[in-house]
Amino acid sequence: MSLASEEGILKDAAAAAALYDVDVRTTLRADVTPEEGILLEIETSGADLVVLGVDRIQGETLNFGGVAAAILSKSKVSVLLIADGEANRKG
């Protein structure tokens, strides 16, 4: 399995942070589900805030998807969701 695209995204994020003198540590976990990887990283890193980029899913209730819902319900630290405000149509 090639993770070149994912590694590139992480390098770009770290480079953008460096422009603003912000220290960033990235981790790529390919052997677990996204929510499991994020929750594991919260525990092992000692983070006190998790920032997730999300898409709002169109519907009657406020919905940012299963990964965001799992992190919100299981995280022991603060979670900040970032979205552009536009609702996306359901799958």
Buried (B, 14 or more C-beta within 10 A) or exposed (E): EEEEEEEEEBEEEBEEBEEEEEEEEEEEEEEEEBBBBBBEBBEEEEBEEBEBEBBBBEEEEEBBBEBBEBBEEEBEEEBEBEBEEEBEEEE
